[in-house]
């Protein structure tokens, strides 16, 4: 599953291109290990963003710059 749309407040921007995808699975020994799939994307206004899906809870998040 790849991101299709990014919303920030009342604004919604379509993802026009995914330029890179990678996963991080770390801290497996903890009660809640880190398991994320990251996407480097370009939005319809030309903005570049890094998004990730938390593979534990299924939520989508934006990586802060």
MOCORNOR-V55736 format. One record per helix or strand. SS is the DSSP state (h for helix, s for strand). FROM is the first residue (numbers start at 1). LEN is the number of residues. Records with the same first field share a line. If there is no record, write none. Layout:
# MOCORNOR-V55736
SS: FROM-LEN + FROM-LEN
This chain:
# MOCORNOR-V55736
s: 5-4 + 11-16 + 34-10 + 48-7 + 60-3
